């Protein structure tokens, strides 16, 4: 499985760099904030700020929601590619949990599953 390249936001004026990415914990956090990927089409204005905020969680837990909202406002309007990449990053930890390819490499070859 190919890894999704993180989004990097550089703020030259403030000398800050943010790496946006998700792990299992940040996906759960984002879900607990009310994010639902299935609502992105009908409620982009509500879901995008939550998804954007959650993307900071993995590397920048200290960044508050009002700060990510301000950053998103500065970036707006964002491209469709930006939204798609955020969704791909969000989906990556979930996709790492399940793989139906019987030849896929496993992390721990000492464990086997018989169904």
Legacy VTK file of the C-alpha trace (Angstrom):
# vtk DataFile Version 3.0
C-alpha trace
ASCII
DATASET POLYDATA
POINTS 115 float
0.000 0.000 0.000
1.414 3.366 -1.016
1.634 6.031 1.690
-0.153 9.342 1.245
2.201 12.309 1.318
1.395 14.680 4.228
0.323 18.263 3.589
2.871 20.837 4.742
1.797 24.412 5.408
4.565 26.968 5.789
3.884 30.338 7.372
6.869 32.444 6.282
5.683 35.519 8.164
5.600 33.702 11.519
8.374 31.204 10.731
6.139 28.202 11.451
5.651 24.939 9.568
2.696 22.596 10.054
2.598 18.976 8.880
-0.946 17.714 8.390
-1.381 13.969 8.734
-3.522 11.418 10.549
-2.919 8.382 12.718
-5.519 6.240 14.475
-5.680 8.543 17.496
-6.182 11.667 15.392
-8.899 9.953 13.304
-10.763 9.011 16.485
-10.303 12.562 17.785
-11.663 13.987 14.525
-14.661 11.654 14.632
-15.345 12.720 18.233
-15.355 16.347 17.068
-18.315 15.468 14.822
-16.594 14.746 11.516
-18.380 12.391 9.124
-16.723 11.801 5.762
-20.113 10.903 4.290
-21.294 14.459 5.044
-18.505 16.193 3.090
-20.590 16.635 -0.050
-23.697 18.057 1.590
-22.006 19.897 4.474
-18.536 20.930 3.300
-18.687 24.192 5.247
-19.249 22.249 8.473
-17.050 19.213 7.882
-13.937 20.798 6.319
-13.001 22.859 9.408
-13.313 19.754 11.607
-11.232 17.650 9.208
-8.624 20.416 8.927
-8.423 20.747 12.724
-8.070 16.966 13.114
-5.203 16.897 10.616
-3.138 18.987 13.058
-3.659 16.506 15.905
-0.937 14.009 14.956
1.966 16.495 14.920
0.591 19.688 16.484
-1.744 18.853 19.397
-1.051 22.258 20.919
-2.717 24.137 18.054
-6.184 25.251 19.141
-9.313 25.013 17.008
-9.638 28.809 16.695
-6.076 28.886 15.285
-6.801 26.178 12.674
-10.033 27.972 11.745
-8.037 31.197 11.218
-5.456 29.343 9.113
-8.191 27.758 7.004
-9.737 31.196 6.500
-6.332 32.502 5.337
-5.952 29.604 2.899
-9.503 29.875 1.527
-10.568 29.146 -1.025
-8.745 25.800 -0.951
-8.484 23.599 -4.014
-10.404 20.401 -4.583
-7.009 18.635 -4.571
-6.387 19.945 -1.051
-9.710 18.540 0.178
-9.091 15.203 -1.560
-5.611 14.928 0.009
-7.028 15.646 3.485
-9.591 12.886 2.960
-6.901 10.479 1.730
-4.788 11.257 4.798
-7.829 10.720 7.031
-8.576 7.354 5.372
-5.000 6.045 5.494
-5.021 4.747 9.111
-8.333 2.975 8.510
-7.047 1.428 5.292
-3.973 0.157 7.158
-6.209 -1.928 9.441
-7.817 -4.028 6.715
-6.351 -5.594 3.598
-8.090 -8.334 1.648
-4.975 -9.156 -0.401
-3.809 -12.599 0.801
-0.282 -11.840 -0.424
-0.024 -8.528 1.422
2.952 -8.187 3.724
2.039 -8.401 7.406
3.751 -6.501 10.216
4.009 -9.546 12.475
4.715 -12.821 10.690
4.511 -14.763 13.996
0.739 -14.438 14.079
-1.655 -16.266 11.822
-5.437 -16.124 11.507
-7.581 -19.058 10.548
-11.194 -18.381 9.549
LINES 1 116
115 0 1 2 3 4 5 6 7 8 9 10 11 12 13 14 15 16 17 18 19 20 21 22 23 24 25 26 27 28 29 30 31 32 33 34 35 36 37 38 39 40 41 42 43 44 45 46 47 48 49 50 51 52 53 54 55 56 57 58 59 60 61 62 63 64 65 66 67 68 69 70 71 72 73 74 75 76 77 78 79 80 81 82 83 84 85 86 87 88 89 90 91 92 93 94 95 96 97 98 99 100 101 102 103 104 105 106 107 108 109 110 111 112 113 114
